[in-house]
C-alpha cells in the first residue's frame, strides 16, 4: 500500500508527463516491480534545504540516493530543488539588459556586445584569471625547486632536512596548482552558462515578437540556440585559459634571458613568427566558419519545412527532388566545414626545442631548469595561438547574435513612461474608436491603413470585408499593437491603446484565428495555459461548445488527433473561458466544412452576445446578419453601414461583391432577416450537391454500343462514324474527343470571367 501511495503521489505531482489511461494496471505493475527489487522508499531532503559538504561532494554521497529514486520513477522535481541563484535566467536577463542599455548610452553609434558581457561579469572573469595564473605560476616554481634538489643531491654531505623541505614545497605547489585549476574550471563553467543564458534570453526577447521585423527563420533560431550560444560553454574555458598565455610567455622569456642570455632569442623569435602566421590563418578559419554557420542555417530551415509538410510532400511524390535539394545544401555545408578543417591543418607547429650543448659555463641544475622552461614555453605558445583562433570563432557567433540588436524592442522605456494604470475590469463595454488611424508594418514601408475613422459601439457585431491587400486583416494587427501607429490612434472605452501596457492590452482581448492553435499536453493545459481557472469553469465552456472530452484528454503535437472543427471548438471554448469583451474572428471558418461552419456560427451568436465582435469575412454569409459592415479598399475605409443598406445601393463595393458571389438572392434574404445563416448554408450546400449530381448525370448518358463480334452487327462506315439505331452519330473515330466540363465548373469559370471583366472595367 505504501508503494501504491508513492506511485499515486508521483503521478499527481509530475508535470508535463503523459496522462495514464489505465492507472490501475500501472499501479499494480509498479507495486510488483518494487517488491521484486526490494525497493524501500527513501526520504530525501531537498537539495535547496541542505547544501552538501566537502566530503559529500568528493565522494558523491548524495547522488546515489537520487539516482536510485529516479530509476524507480518516484523522484519529484520539488525534491531536487532549484537552480543556484548564479544561474537564474531571469536575473541574468535583467542584468544583461541593464548593461546593454548602459552600453548604448555610452556608445550609441557602435555598441559592443563583448564589452557588455565583460562589464556584466568582470568579477567572474577576474577570479578565473587569477586562479589560472596561480596554477600556471606554480608550475614554473616547481622546476626551480627541482634545481635546488639537484644541487642538494650533488653535495658531498647533503642535509636531510633540506630534502624534506623541498619535498613539502613541491607537494604544496602541486596541491595549490590542482586546487586553483579546479576552481578556475568551476567558475569558468558557471560563467559560460551565465553568458549563454543571457544570450538566449536576448534571442528570445528579440525573436519571439509579433512585429514583422523580428520574424526569423526557424533554422536560424535553432542554430543560434544550439550552436552559437553553446559555443560560450564549449570555447570560453579555452579562451580564458589562453588569455593567461601572454603574461606567462613574458615571464618565461625573462627567465630564459636571465639563464641562457642571447640564445633565448632563437625560440622567442620562432614563437613570434608562429603567432603571426597563426593570426593570419585565423582570419581564414573565421571566414570558413561564418560560411559554415550560414549553410547550417539554410539546411536546418529547409529540413524544418520538409518535416512540417511531410504529408503534402508524400501526396505529391516530391521525395526525390526535395531529397536532392537537401543533399545539395548539406554538400555545401560540408564543403565550408572542410574549408575550416583544411585551414587548421595548414598550421605548422614551428616550436623548436633548444638543446644546450655548451662545452662549459652552465651547471647541470641550471641546464635542467632551462630545458624545462623551454618545454613549458611551447605549451604557452600553443595555448596563446589556440586562444587567437578560438576568440575569432567565438566572435563569429557574437556577430550573429548582434544581428538581432537592430530589431526594435516592442516596449521601450519611453513607451513605458507613458503607460497609465488600467482598471482590473477594463474594458467594461468594448467600444472601439479609430481616429485618423494609420498603420505600416515596418519603418520605410508604405502605409497599409491610410487614415481610418470609425466608431464601433459596444456589443456591436461588425463584419470586415475587402479584396486581397485592402487592409482588412491589418485591423487586427492595429488593435493588438503589433506595430505602433504611424498616425492617429485607437481608443478602447475612451483609453488610447498606446498608453496601455502591451501585455495588459493583449490579455484583455481575444482572437479566433483562421488556423486553430493547440499545443501538446492536455485539454486543460490548452484551455487555460495560465492555470488561473477552475475545473468547473473549464468543463462548463466545453459543454457550451459541445465538446465531450475530459480535461485530461491527451493532445498530440499541433492537435493532430482532433479534427479541424474540434480544434476550432476548443479554441472557442478558450475564448469563452477568457471572458474578453472584444472578440476578433480572423476568417475562423475559412478552412472547415459547411456543417462545422454552421455549428461555429451558431455558437458565436449564442455565446458571445455581450462581446463586441469583429469578423474578418472569408464567406459573405458569415457577416450578413452583422449590425454593420466595414468595406476596405486600398487601405481606406470606403463604406460602413448595415448590410441591407449597402446591398440596396447598386454603386457600392459591397453590392458588387455580393453580385459576384453567385448567391446574391440568398445573401439578400439573409441581410433582410428572412432567413438564418444555417438555412442559407444548408440551401447552398444542397444546391452544390444538386449541380454536381446533374453534371455527373449529363456526362454518363446511356448509350447502346455495337458488338463488332456478332454477325448481326452492321459493317462500320468507311468514314469512321459509328451510328446508333436511330441513325444518329454516336462516335466519330476520325475526330478527337473532348469530354465536356461539368456544369458547376462552367458556372465557376463564367463567374470568374464576369468578375474579371467587372474589375477591369472598373
Residue pairs with C-beta under 8 A, 6 or more apart in sequence:
2 41
3 30
3 31
3 34
3 35
3 39
3 41
4 27
4 30
4 31
6 41
6 74
7 26
7 27
7 30
7 31
7 73
7 74
8 27
9 74
10 73
10 74
10 75
10 76
11 17
11 20
11 23
11 26
13 76
13 77
13 78
14 76
14 77
15 77
16 521
18 554
19 522
19 552
19 553
19 554
20 26
30 73
33 72
34 72
37 72
39 68
39 72
41 74
42 65
42 68
42 69
44 65
44 66
44 69
44 79
46 78
46 79
46 80
46 81
47 62
47 79
47 80
47 81
48 81
48 82
49 81
52 61
52 62
55 61
56 62
66 75
66 79
66 80
69 75
69 79
85 91
86 190
86 194
87 190
87 193
87 194
87 197
89 197
89 200
89 201
92 194
92 197
92 198
92 201
93 197
93 198
93 201
93 202
93 205
95 120
95 198
96 116
96 117
96 120
96 198
96 199
96 201
96 202
97 202
97 205
99 116
99 117
99 119
99 120
100 111
100 113
100 116
100 202
102 119
103 111
103 112
103 115
103 116
103 119
104 111
107 115
111 405
113 398
113 401
113 402
113 405
114 395
114 398
117 195
117 198
118 125
120 198
121 191
121 194
121 195
124 187
124 190
124 191
124 194
125 191
125 240
127 184
127 187
128 184
128 187
128 188
128 191
128 240
129 240
129 243
129 244
131 180
131 181
131 183
131 184
131 187
132 180
132 181
132 184
132 240
132 241
132 244
133 244
133 247
133 248
134 176
134 177
134 180
135 176
135 177
135 178
135 180
135 181
135 184
136 244
136 248
137 248
137 251
138 173
138 174
138 176
138 177
138 180
139 177
139 376
140 248
140 251
140 252
140 255
140 373
140 376
141 173
142 170
142 173
142 174
143 368
143 369
143 372
143 373
143 376
144 369
145 166
145 169
145 170
145 173
146 170
146 368
146 369
146 372
147 365
147 366
147 368
147 369
148 166
148 365
149 163
149 166
150 364
150 365
150 368
151 363
151 365
152 158
152 159
152 162
152 163
152 166
154 364
154 365
184 240
184 241
185 237
188 236
188 237
188 240
188 241
189 233
189 237
191 236
191 240
192 232
192 233
192 234
192 236
192 237
193 233
195 232
195 236
196 229
196 230
196 232
196 233
199 228
199 229
199 232
199 401
200 225
200 229
202 401
202 404
203 221
203 224
203 225
203 229
203 401
203 404
205 409
206 214
206 404
206 405
206 407
206 409
207 214
207 216
207 221
207 404
207 407
208 214
209 407
209 410
210 410
210 477
210 480
210 482
211 408
211 410
211 441
211 442
211 482
211 483
212 441
212 442
212 482
212 483
213 407
213 408
213 442
214 407
216 404
217 297
217 301
218 300
218 301
218 304
219 296
219 297
219 298
219 299
219 300
219 301
219 302
219 303
219 304
220 297
220 300
220 301
222 300
222 304
223 293
223 296
223 297
223 300
224 400
224 401
227 293
227 296
227 397
228 293
228 397
228 400
228 401
229 397
229 401
231 393
231 394
231 397
232 394
232 397
235 390
235 393
235 394
236 394
238 386
238 387
238 390
239 387
239 390
239 391
239 394
241 383
241 387
242 383
242 384
242 386
242 387
242 388
242 390
242 391
243 387
244 383
245 380
245 381
245 383
245 384
245 387
246 384
248 380
249 271
249 377
249 380
249 381
249 384
252 373
252 376
252 377
252 380
253 264
253 268
253 377
255 373
256 264
256 267
256 268
256 370
256 373
256 374
256 377
257 264
259 366
259 369
259 370
259 373
260 354
260 356
260 362
260 370
263 354
263 356
266 352
266 354
267 351
267 352
267 353
267 354
267 374
267 377
270 350
270 351
270 352
271 350
271 351
271 377
271 381
273 350
274 349
274 350
274 351
274 381
274 385
275 381
275 384
275 385
275 388
277 347
277 348
277 350
278 347
278 385
278 388
278 389
279 388
281 343
281 344
281 346
281 347
282 388
282 389
282 392
283 392
284 343
285 340
285 343
285 344
285 389
285 392
285 393
286 392
286 393
286 395
286 396
288 336
288 337
288 339
288 340
288 343
289 340
289 392
289 393
289 396
290 396
290 399
291 336
291 339
292 333
292 336
292 337
292 339
292 340
293 396
293 397
293 400
294 336
295 329
295 332
295 333
295 336
296 333
298 329
299 326
299 329
299 330
299 333
302 325
302 326
302 329
303 326
306 313
306 322
306 326
313 319
313 322
344 389
347 385
349 382
351 378
351 381
351 382
353 371
353 374
353 375
353 378
354 370
354 374
356 362
356 367
356 370
356 371
362 370
410 502
411 501
411 502
415 484
415 498
416 501
418 498
418 499
419 499
419 500
419 501
420 495
420 499
420 500
422 495
422 500
422 501
422 504
426 492
426 493
426 495
426 508
427 492
427 493
427 495
427 508
427 581
427 582
428 493
428 581
429 458
429 459
429 493
429 581
429 612
430 458
430 459
430 492
430 493
430 581
430 582
430 611
430 612
431 455
431 456
431 457
431 458
431 491
431 492
431 493
431 494
431 612
432 454
432 455
432 456
432 479
432 490
432 491
432 492
432 582
432 612
433 454
433 455
433 456
433 490
433 491
433 492
433 494
434 452
434 453
434 454
434 455
434 488
434 489
434 490
434 491
435 453
435 488
435 489
435 490
435 491
436 451
436 452
436 453
436 487
436 488
436 489
437 449
437 451
437 452
437 453
437 478
437 485
437 487
437 488
437 489
437 490
438 447
438 449
438 450
438 451
438 452
438 485
438 486
438 487
438 488
439 447
439 448
439 449
439 471
439 474
439 477
439 478
439 483
439 485
439 486
440 446
440 447
440 448
440 483
440 486
441 448
441 477
441 483
442 483
447 486
447 635
448 471
448 474
448 635
449 471
449 474
449 475
449 478
449 635
450 634
450 635
450 636
451 487
451 488
451 636
452 488
452 636
452 637
453 637
454 630
454 637
454 640
456 462
456 612
456 614
457 612
458 581
458 612
459 609
459 610
459 611
459 612
460 612
460 613
460 627
460 628
461 613
461 615
461 625
461 626
461 627
462 612
462 613
462 614
462 615
462 626
462 627
462 628
462 629
462 630
463 615
463 617
463 622
463 623
463 624
463 626
463 628
463 629
463 630
463 643
464 472
464 475
464 614
464 615
464 616
464 617
464 623
464 629
464 630
464 632
465 472
465 617
465 620
465 623
465 629
465 630
465 631
465 632
465 654
465 657
466 472
466 631
466 632
466 633
467 633
469 634
470 632
470 633
470 634
470 635
471 632
471 634
471 635
471 636
472 616
472 617
472 630
472 632
473 586
473 616
474 635
475 614
475 616
475 630
475 632
476 511
476 584
476 586
476 614
476 616
477 483
478 485
478 490
479 490
479 497
479 509
479 582
479 584
479 614
480 505
480 506
480 509
480 511
481 497
481 498
481 502
481 505
481 506
484 498
485 498
489 496
489 497
489 498
490 496
490 497
491 497
492 500
492 582
497 505
508 580
508 581
508 582
509 580
509 581
509 582
509 583
509 584
510 575
510 578
510 580
510 582
510 583
510 584
511 575
511 583
511 584
511 585
511 586
512 568
512 571
512 572
512 575
512 583
512 584
512 585
512 586
512 588
513 571
513 586
513 588
514 586
514 587
514 588
514 590
514 591
514 618
515 591
516 559
516 564
516 567
516 568
516 570
516 571
517 571
518 526
518 555
518 558
518 559
518 562
518 567
518 570
518 571
519 525
519 526
519 529
519 555
519 558
519 559
520 555
520 556
520 557
520 558
521 554
521 555
522 551
522 552
522 553
522 554
522 555
523 538
523 542
523 549
523 550
523 551
523 552
523 553
523 555
523 570
524 535
524 538
524 551
524 552
525 555
526 555
526 559
526 570
526 574
527 533
527 538
527 541
527 542
527 551
527 570
527 573
527 574
527 577
528 538
528 574
528 577
533 577
535 551
537 577
538 551
538 573
538 577
539 551
541 573
541 574
541 576
541 577
542 548
542 549
542 551
542 570
542 573
544 573
544 576
544 603
544 607
545 569
545 570
545 572
545 573
545 576
545 603
545 607
546 569
546 599
546 603
547 566
547 569
547 570
547 573
554 561
555 561
555 562
559 567
559 570
562 570
564 591
564 592
564 596
565 592
565 593
565 596
565 599
565 600
568 588
568 589
568 592
568 596
568 600
569 599
569 600
569 603
571 588
572 600
572 603
572 604
572 607
575 583
575 608
576 607
576 608
580 611
581 610
581 611
581 612
582 611
582 612
582 614
583 608
583 611
583 612
583 613
583 614
584 613
584 614
584 616
585 604
585 613
585 614
585 615
585 616
586 616
587 616
587 617
587 618
588 600
589 596
589 597
589 600
589 601
589 618
589 619
589 622
590 618
590 619
592 600
594 681
594 682
594 684
594 685
595 685
597 619
597 622
597 681
598 677
598 678
598 681
598 682
601 622
601 677
601 678
601 681
602 677
602 678
604 613
605 625
615 622
615 623
615 626
617 623
620 657
620 658
620 661
620 667
621 663
621 666
621 667
621 670
621 677
621 680
621 681
621 684
622 677
623 629
623 643
624 643
624 667
624 670
624 671
624 677
624 680
625 643
625 670
625 671
625 673
625 676
625 677
626 643
627 642
628 640
628 641
628 642
628 643
629 639
629 640
629 641
629 642
629 643
629 646
629 654
630 637
630 639
630 640
631 637
631 638
631 639
631 640
631 646
631 652
631 653
631 654
632 638
633 653
638 653
639 646
639 652
639 653
639 654
642 671
643 654
643 671
644 668
644 671
644 672
646 652
646 654
646 655
647 654
647 655
647 658
647 667
647 668
647 671
648 655
649 655
656 758
656 762
658 664
658 667
658 668
660 751
660 754
660 755
660 758
661 667
662 747
662 751
663 680
663 684
663 687
666 675
666 680
666 683
666 684
667 680
669 675
669 680
670 676
670 677
670 680
675 683
688 744
691 743
691 744
691 747
692 742
692 744
694 743
695 742
695 743
695 744
695 745
696 742
698 740
698 743
699 739
699 740
699 742
703 724
703 730
704 724
704 725
705 730
706 713
706 714
706 722
707 713
708 716
716 722
717 723
719 734
720 732
720 733
720 734
721 729
721 731
721 732
721 733
721 734
722 729
722 730
722 731
722 732
722 733
723 729
723 730
724 730
731 737
741 749
